[in-house]
Amino acid sequence: MALPALGAPAPDFTLDATSGQAVTLSALRGRKVLLAFFPLAFTRVCTTELCAFSDDYARFEAAGAVVLPVSIDAVPSLKAFKAQEKMTVELLSDIKRDASRKYGVLDEDRFFARRSYFVIDRAGLLRWAHVEEHNGLRRDDAELQAQLEAIA
């Protein structure tokens, strides 16, 4: 499946979060969103990436953005991962892989999402997307913040 087109409405979803609440993307209209798919909890690069999101969350908020990290892990696994690493950022569970499919990032062979990033503007339009060629790579938070700051 192809990535959604830049400038098009971001595909909507509702996913369960580690907070115990469901998060619906369209309910966040009026805020910028960094949607970040990651392969699996408790893995080296994912741990580094998500701890950085947690550490830098105030900077993302200062840019007027909410960060939504998403994986195919179940909520109990994500809660344990979040607690173990003392993260403050909420993690979303795409256990049915619906959001991963909508965004064209589901690795059908391994059945988890490829590491990827989507910047969504306040109107709910997709403004920037990047899919890592290898799941062992990740974007730097400063680059992601710059993408968020570049949109209105």
C-alpha positions in Angstrom: 0.0 0.0 0.0 1.2 3.5 -0.9 1.8 6.3 1.5 -1.0 8.9 1.8 -0.5 11.9 -0.5 1.0 15.0 0.9 -1.6 17.8 1.1 -4.4 15.2 1.5 -6.3 14.7 4.7 -4.4 12.5 7.1 -6.2 9.1 7.4 -8.2 9.1 10.6 -7.9 6.4 13.3 -8.8 5.7 16.9 -6.2 3.8 18.9 -6.0 2.8 22.6 -3.2 4.6 24.5 -1.2 3.7 27.6 -3.3 6.3 29.5 -6.3 4.0 29.2 -8.0 6.5 26.9 -8.7 6.1 23.2 -7.0 8.7 20.9 -8.7 9.8 17.7 -6.6 11.7 15.3 -9.4 13.9 14.0 -10.1 15.0 17.5 -6.7 16.7 17.5 -7.6 19.2 14.7 -6.3 22.6 15.7 -3.0 21.1 16.8 0.0 19.9 14.8 0.7 16.2 15.1 3.9 14.2 14.8 2.7 10.7 14.1 5.6 8.3 14.6 5.3 4.6 13.8 7.9 2.4 15.5 8.4 -1.4 15.0 8.4 -2.9 18.5 8.6 -2.0 22.2 11.7 -3.1 24.1 14.0 -2.9 21.1 17.2 -0.8 21.1 16.5 1.8 18.5 12.8 2.1 19.5 13.8 2.6 23.2 16.3 5.3 22.2 13.8 7.1 20.0 10.9 7.0 22.4 13.0 8.1 25.4 14.1 11.0 23.2 10.5 11.9 22.4 9.8 11.8 26.1 12.8 13.9 27.0 12.0 16.5 24.3 8.3 16.6 24.8 8.3 20.1 26.1 10.0 21.3 22.9 7.4 19.5 20.8 4.6 21.2 22.8 6.4 24.6 22.4 6.1 24.0 18.6 2.3 23.5 19.2 2.5 19.8 18.5 1.4 16.6 20.0 3.6 13.5 19.5 1.8 10.2 18.8 4.1 7.2 18.8 2.4 4.1 17.5 3.3 0.4 17.4 1.6 -2.9 16.9 2.3 -3.9 20.5 -0.6 -4.5 22.9 -1.4 -1.8 25.5 -0.1 -3.9 28.4 3.2 -4.4 26.7 3.4 -0.6 25.9 2.5 0.2 29.5 5.3 -2.0 30.8 7.7 -0.5 28.2 6.7 3.0 29.2 7.1 2.3 32.9 10.4 0.5 32.5 11.9 3.4 30.6 10.2 6.1 32.7 8.6 7.7 29.6 6.2 10.6 29.8 4.9 10.4 26.2 1.8 8.4 25.6 2.1 5.3 23.4 -0.6 4.1 21.1 -1.4 0.5 20.3 -2.2 -0.4 16.6 -2.7 -4.1 17.5 -5.1 -4.6 14.6 -2.6 -2.9 12.3 -5.4 -0.7 10.8 -3.5 2.6 11.2 -0.2 1.0 9.9 -2.1 -0.1 6.8 -3.8 3.2 6.2 -0.5 5.0 6.3 1.2 2.4 4.0 3.9 1.4 6.5 2.9 -2.1 7.5 5.7 -4.6 6.8 3.5 -7.4 5.5 6.3 -10.0 5.8 7.1 -9.2 9.5 3.7 -7.8 10.3 4.9 -4.7 12.2 5.1 -1.1 11.1 8.2 0.3 9.5 9.8 3.2 11.4 8.1 6.2 9.8 7.1 9.8 10.6 4.2 11.9 9.4 3.7 15.6 10.2 0.0 16.7 10.1 -1.0 20.3 10.2 -3.7 22.0 12.3 -6.3 21.4 9.5 -5.6 17.7 9.6 -3.6 17.7 6.3 -0.5 15.6 5.8 2.4 17.9 5.2 5.6 15.7 5.5 6.3 12.0 5.5 9.4 9.9 5.9 9.8 6.2 6.0 13.2 4.8 7.1 14.9 2.6 4.6 16.1 0.4 7.6 14.3 0.1 10.9 17.7 0.5 12.7 17.7 4.2 11.6 15.7 7.0 13.1 15.3 10.8 12.5 16.8 13.2 15.0 14.2 15.1 17.2 15.6 18.4 16.0 14.8 17.4 12.4 11.3 16.4 13.3 10.8 19.7 15.3 12.0 21.7 12.3 9.4 19.9 10.1 6.7 20.8 12.6 7.9 24.4 12.9 7.8 24.7 9.1 4.1 24.4 8.9 1.5 26.9 10.1 
